[in-house]
């Protein structure tokens, strides 16, 4: 089941995956295709095996402060990302699309999925992911590439969410995963692996080796993990990427 993580890059993966691991990428959109088609209304995820009581909001003990990014810098990076996507999709004369608004790691998936549904594609999304329960057929590829380019241009994720993580961010991710995400995943029936020490986790992550990812441990291990809509449900119930990672 191919998953297009970046334009032009096909990687065999499960039909579910965490939106981001702190590596700078040109495009964050994750395309989930060719998985089991669930029932339900497109864009309205069905519930998981049980709906846990809502957890209290998480407050970081060590808030992150990132350097400010100017509007001009953000727009320049957006142009670079869009150019890369156009090239990967073979759009030799891509349309000029005005930015409607910036999106965040929290609303990118749902916003772009809604845009793609308006363009005629059965898309669902949450957090930083967008999924296609029915896949994208060969005859639809050209129309999809144009629609996806347009939707991403209209609702581009702000480039600050696409930068390489700092040591501060990796430390905060560890704290979030241990203190909030793991209990949430356990509450929906998951069994994440034991974490390493905080220092080990941060040092290995900075070296490009993320040695512990409880969300990935759980997302494909439960019986409902192969359903795209249920994956969206998991992302909404136990968000893997708190905005606090970027100072939000």
One Martini backbone bead per residue (centre of mass of N, CA, C, O) as a GRO file, in nm:
protein
  248
    1UNK     BB    1   0.084   0.044   0.031
    2UNK     BB    2   0.110   0.344  -0.081
    3UNK     BB    3   0.299   0.635   0.036
    4UNK     BB    4   0.291   0.985  -0.003
    5UNK     BB    5   0.515   1.199   0.158
    6UNK     BB    6   0.640   1.306  -0.106
    7UNK     BB    7   0.707   1.427  -0.386
    8UNK     BB    8   0.791   1.136  -0.567
    9UNK     BB    9   0.757   0.951  -0.297
   10UNK     BB   10   0.758   0.600  -0.255
   11UNK     BB   11   0.639   0.421   0.039
   12UNK     BB   12   0.622   0.140   0.216
   13UNK     BB   13   0.331   0.144   0.421
   14UNK     BB   14   0.118   0.197   0.621
   15UNK     BB   15  -0.213   0.347   0.649
   16UNK     BB   16  -0.050   0.470   0.895
   17UNK     BB   17   0.068   0.792   1.034
   18UNK     BB   18   0.265   1.017   1.139
   19UNK     BB   19   0.292   1.348   1.052
   20UNK     BB   20   0.566   1.396   1.242
   21UNK     BB   21   0.950   1.412   1.321
   22UNK     BB   22   1.128   1.688   1.267
   23UNK     BB   23   1.162   1.697   0.954
   24UNK     BB   24   1.252   1.855   0.687
   25UNK     BB   25   1.004   1.948   0.442
   26UNK     BB   26   0.842   2.049   0.161
   27UNK     BB   27   0.599   1.844   0.229
   28UNK     BB   28   0.342   1.718   0.447
   29UNK     BB   29   0.161   1.564   0.291
   30UNK     BB   30  -0.040   1.272   0.346
   31UNK     BB   31  -0.097   0.989   0.144
   32UNK     BB   32  -0.374   0.771   0.165
   33UNK     BB   33  -0.370   0.462  -0.017
   34UNK     BB   34  -0.539   0.156  -0.070
   35UNK     BB   35  -0.733   0.104   0.148
   36UNK     BB   36  -0.979   0.040   0.334
   37UNK     BB   37  -1.316   0.093   0.290
   38UNK     BB   38  -1.515   0.273   0.470
   39UNK     BB   39  -1.777   0.367   0.635
   40UNK     BB   40  -1.938   0.664   0.572
   41UNK     BB   41  -1.893   0.995   0.582
   42UNK     BB   42  -1.714   1.208   0.434
   43UNK     BB   43  -1.528   1.365   0.696
   44UNK     BB   44  -1.670   1.152   0.910
   45UNK     BB   45  -1.553   1.000   1.157
   46UNK     BB   46  -1.547   0.720   1.303
   47UNK     BB   47  -1.540   0.548   1.570
   48UNK     BB   48  -1.399   0.372   1.785
   49UNK     BB   49  -1.426   0.121   2.015
   50UNK     BB   50  -1.391   0.378   2.206
   51UNK     BB   51  -1.485   0.660   2.411
   52UNK     BB   52  -1.307   0.854   2.585
   53UNK     BB   53  -1.252   1.060   2.811
   54UNK     BB   54  -1.156   1.361   2.842
   55UNK     BB   55  -0.863   1.524   2.857
   56UNK     BB   56  -0.659   1.719   2.993
   57UNK     BB   57  -0.479   1.964   2.930
   58UNK     BB   58  -0.155   2.038   2.821
   59UNK     BB   59   0.135   2.154   3.011
   60UNK     BB   60   0.437   2.271   2.980
   61UNK     BB   61   0.739   2.287   3.162
   62UNK     BB   62   0.907   2.355   2.873
   63UNK     BB   63   0.884   2.596   2.689
   64UNK     BB   64   0.886   2.711   2.358
   65UNK     BB   65   1.132   2.913   2.173
   66UNK     BB   66   1.114   3.071   1.864
   67UNK     BB   67   1.207   3.214   1.602
   68UNK     BB   68   1.114   3.450   1.411
   69UNK     BB   69   0.889   3.477   1.124
   70UNK     BB   70   0.846   3.634   0.855
   71UNK     BB   71   0.634   3.692   0.601
   72UNK     BB   72   0.847   3.681   0.378
   73UNK     BB   73   0.974   3.411   0.455
   74UNK     BB   74   0.717   3.241   0.438
   75UNK     BB   75   0.655   3.299   0.136
   76UNK     BB   76   0.918   3.190   0.021
   77UNK     BB   77   0.880   2.897   0.127
   78UNK     BB   78   0.615   2.847  -0.015
   79UNK     BB   79   0.726   2.875  -0.305
   80UNK     BB   80   0.923   2.639  -0.286
   81UNK     BB   81   0.719   2.418  -0.220
   82UNK     BB   82   0.539   2.455  -0.473
   83UNK     BB   83   0.759   2.405  -0.683
   84UNK     BB   84   0.818   2.115  -0.594
   85UNK     BB   85   0.536   2.005  -0.644
   86UNK     BB   86   0.505   2.077  -0.942
   87UNK     BB   87   0.747   1.908  -1.038
   88UNK     BB   88   0.650   1.630  -0.927
   89UNK     BB   89   0.362   1.660  -1.095
   90UNK     BB   90   0.407   1.802  -1.383
   91UNK     BB   91   0.359   2.122  -1.358
   92UNK     BB   92   0.449   2.346  -1.598
   93UNK     BB   93   0.172   2.545  -1.544
   94UNK     BB   94   0.098   2.664  -1.275
   95UNK     BB   95  -0.111   2.814  -1.090
   96UNK     BB   96  -0.208   3.111  -0.950
   97UNK     BB   97  -0.228   3.105  -0.589
   98UNK     BB   98  -0.386   3.232  -0.335
   99UNK     BB   99  -0.371   3.295  -0.009
  100UNK     BB  100  -0.608   3.247   0.231
  101UNK     BB  101  -0.453   3.070   0.460
  102UNK     BB  102  -0.304   2.963   0.725
  103UNK     BB  103  -0.192   2.666   0.864
  104UNK     BB  104  -0.177   2.400   1.092
  105UNK     BB  105  -0.120   2.107   1.257
  106UNK     BB  106  -0.433   2.099   1.343
  107UNK     BB  107  -0.589   2.201   1.039
  108UNK     BB  108  -0.481   2.099   0.768
  109UNK     BB  109  -0.623   1.830   0.702
  110UNK     BB  110  -0.923   1.924   0.717
  111UNK     BB  111  -0.899   2.160   0.513
  112UNK     BB  112  -0.787   2.007   0.262
  113UNK     BB  113  -1.006   1.792   0.251
  114UNK     BB  114  -1.239   1.987   0.196
  115UNK     BB  115  -1.123   2.096  -0.069
  116UNK     BB  116  -1.114   1.816  -0.214
  117UNK     BB  117  -1.415   1.761  -0.198
  118UNK     BB  118  -1.495   2.006  -0.371
  119UNK     BB  119  -1.321   1.861  -0.617
  120UNK     BB  120  -1.423   1.532  -0.589
  121UNK     BB  121  -1.277   1.404  -0.334
  122UNK     BB  122  -1.229   1.139  -0.108
  123UNK     BB  123  -1.162   1.310   0.188
  124UNK     BB  124  -0.957   1.295   0.482
  125UNK     BB  125  -0.880   1.477   0.801
  126UNK     BB  126  -0.597   1.539   1.035
  127UNK     BB  127  -0.395   1.750   1.123
  128UNK     BB  128  -0.122   1.640   0.901
  129UNK     BB  129  -0.349   1.466   0.747
  130UNK     BB  130  -0.438   1.287   0.439
  131UNK     BB  131  -0.713   1.088   0.310
  132UNK     BB  132  -0.805   0.797   0.080
  133UNK     BB  133  -1.027   0.549   0.085
  134UNK     BB  134  -1.031   0.506  -0.253
  135UNK     BB  135  -0.820   0.644  -0.368
  136UNK     BB  136  -0.616   0.699  -0.676
  137UNK     BB  137  -0.666   0.680  -0.986
  138UNK     BB  138  -0.509   0.696  -1.285
  139UNK     BB  139  -0.730   0.890  -1.420
  140UNK     BB  140  -0.697   1.106  -1.161
  141UNK     BB  141  -0.412   1.224  -1.129
  142UNK     BB  142  -0.418   1.499  -1.272
  143UNK     BB  143  -0.656   1.622  -1.112
  144UNK     BB  144  -0.534   1.579  -0.834
  145UNK     BB  145  -0.274   1.743  -0.856
  146UNK     BB  146  -0.417   2.011  -0.904
  147UNK     BB  147  -0.596   2.013  -0.649
  148UNK     BB  148  -0.370   1.980  -0.439
  149UNK     BB  149  -0.211   2.228  -0.515
  150UNK     BB  150  -0.438   2.433  -0.469
  151UNK     BB  151  -0.506   2.367  -0.172
  152UNK     BB  152  -0.218   2.411  -0.063
  153UNK     BB  153  -0.203   2.710  -0.154
  154UNK     BB  154  -0.454   2.816   0.005
  155UNK     BB  155  -0.360   2.610   0.273
  156UNK     BB  156  -0.089   2.662   0.394
  157UNK     BB  157   0.151   2.561   0.582
  158UNK     BB  158   0.335   2.689   0.799
  159UNK     BB  159   0.682   2.680   0.787
  160UNK     BB  160   0.739   2.637   1.097
  161UNK     BB  161   0.635   2.324   1.078
  162UNK     BB  162   0.898   2.240   0.865
  163UNK     BB  163   1.120   2.238   1.066
  164UNK     BB  164   1.378   2.154   1.230
  165UNK     BB  165   1.433   2.031   1.521
  166UNK     BB  166   1.506   2.107   1.830
  167UNK     BB  167   1.600   2.025   2.141
  168UNK     BB  168   1.354   2.151   2.271
  169UNK     BB  169   1.140   2.001   2.100
  170UNK     BB  170   1.222   1.713   2.172
  171UNK     BB  171   1.176   1.745   2.475
  172UNK     BB  172   0.875   1.816   2.453
  173UNK     BB  173   0.785   1.563   2.310
  174UNK     BB  174   0.857   1.372   2.534
  175UNK     BB  175   0.678   1.492   2.752
  176UNK     BB  176   0.411   1.456   2.601
  177UNK     BB  177   0.420   1.154   2.556
  178UNK     BB  178   0.446   1.070   2.857
  179UNK     BB  179   0.214   1.259   2.994
  180UNK     BB  180  -0.026   1.229   2.750
  181UNK     BB  181  -0.023   1.030   2.507
  182UNK     BB  182  -0.003   0.755   2.643
  183UNK     BB  183  -0.264   0.768   2.813
  184UNK     BB  184  -0.445   0.804   2.565
  185UNK     BB  185  -0.370   0.541   2.415
  186UNK     BB  186  -0.457   0.353   2.645
  187UNK     BB  187  -0.764   0.450   2.650
  188UNK     BB  188  -0.791   0.306   2.338
  189UNK     BB  189  -0.601   0.024   2.361
  190UNK     BB  190  -0.310   0.078   2.378
  191UNK     BB  191   0.064  -0.035   2.362
  192UNK     BB  192   0.316   0.122   2.437
  193UNK     BB  193   0.629   0.161   2.461
  194UNK     BB  194   0.906   0.207   2.629
  195UNK     BB  195   1.094   0.459   2.730
  196UNK     BB  196   1.348   0.634   2.727
  197UNK     BB  197   1.543   0.859   2.804
  198UNK     BB  198   1.550   1.185   2.752
  199UNK     BB  199   1.847   1.214   2.663
  200UNK     BB  200   1.847   0.988   2.456
  201UNK     BB  201   1.620   1.086   2.276
  202UNK     BB  202   1.740   1.361   2.196
  203UNK     BB  203   2.014   1.270   2.085
  204UNK     BB  204   1.904   1.076   1.866
  205UNK     BB  205   1.719   1.276   1.719
  206UNK     BB  206   1.945   1.479   1.635
  207UNK     BB  207   2.080   1.225   1.466
  208UNK     BB  208   1.812   1.085   1.317
  209UNK     BB  209   1.703   0.887   1.572
  210UNK     BB  210   1.396   0.770   1.643
  211UNK     BB  211   1.348   0.551   1.923
  212UNK     BB  212   1.053   0.684   1.997
  213UNK     BB  213   0.692   0.608   1.900
  214UNK     BB  214   0.388   0.567   2.030
  215UNK     BB  215   0.199   0.621   1.793
  216UNK     BB  216   0.321   0.408   1.599
  217UNK     BB  217   0.276   0.167   1.785
  218UNK     BB  218  -0.053   0.196   1.770
  219UNK     BB  219  -0.182   0.266   1.485
  220UNK     BB  220  -0.121  -0.052   1.368
  221UNK     BB  221  -0.219  -0.253   1.623
  222UNK     BB  222  -0.505  -0.211   1.588
  223UNK     BB  223  -0.792  -0.329   1.437
  224UNK     BB  224  -0.857  -0.014   1.327
  225UNK     BB  225  -0.581   0.086   1.173
  226UNK     BB  226  -0.670   0.039   0.852
  227UNK     BB  227  -0.856   0.282   0.883
  228UNK     BB  228  -0.872   0.599   0.789
  229UNK     BB  229  -1.102   0.712   0.967
  230UNK     BB  230  -0.985   0.591   1.229
  231UNK     BB  231  -0.720   0.744   1.213
  232UNK     BB  232  -0.847   1.019   1.241
  233UNK     BB  233  -0.970   0.964   1.515
  234UNK     BB  234  -0.702   0.922   1.663
  235UNK     BB  235  -0.586   1.204   1.600
  236UNK     BB  236  -0.819   1.355   1.751
  237UNK     BB  237  -0.797   1.209   2.033
  238UNK     BB  238  -0.456   1.174   1.994
  239UNK     BB  239  -0.257   1.408   1.943
  240UNK     BB  240   0.081   1.405   1.817
  241UNK     BB  241   0.087   1.746   1.768
  242UNK     BB  242   0.153   1.992   1.957
  243UNK     BB  243   0.163   2.337   1.942
  244UNK     BB  244   0.391   2.368   2.160
  245UNK     BB  245   0.628   2.292   1.964
  246UNK     BB  246   0.577   2.611   1.839
  247UNK     BB  247   0.465   2.800   2.086
  248UNK     BB  248   0.128   2.751   2.113
   0.00000   0.00000   0.00000
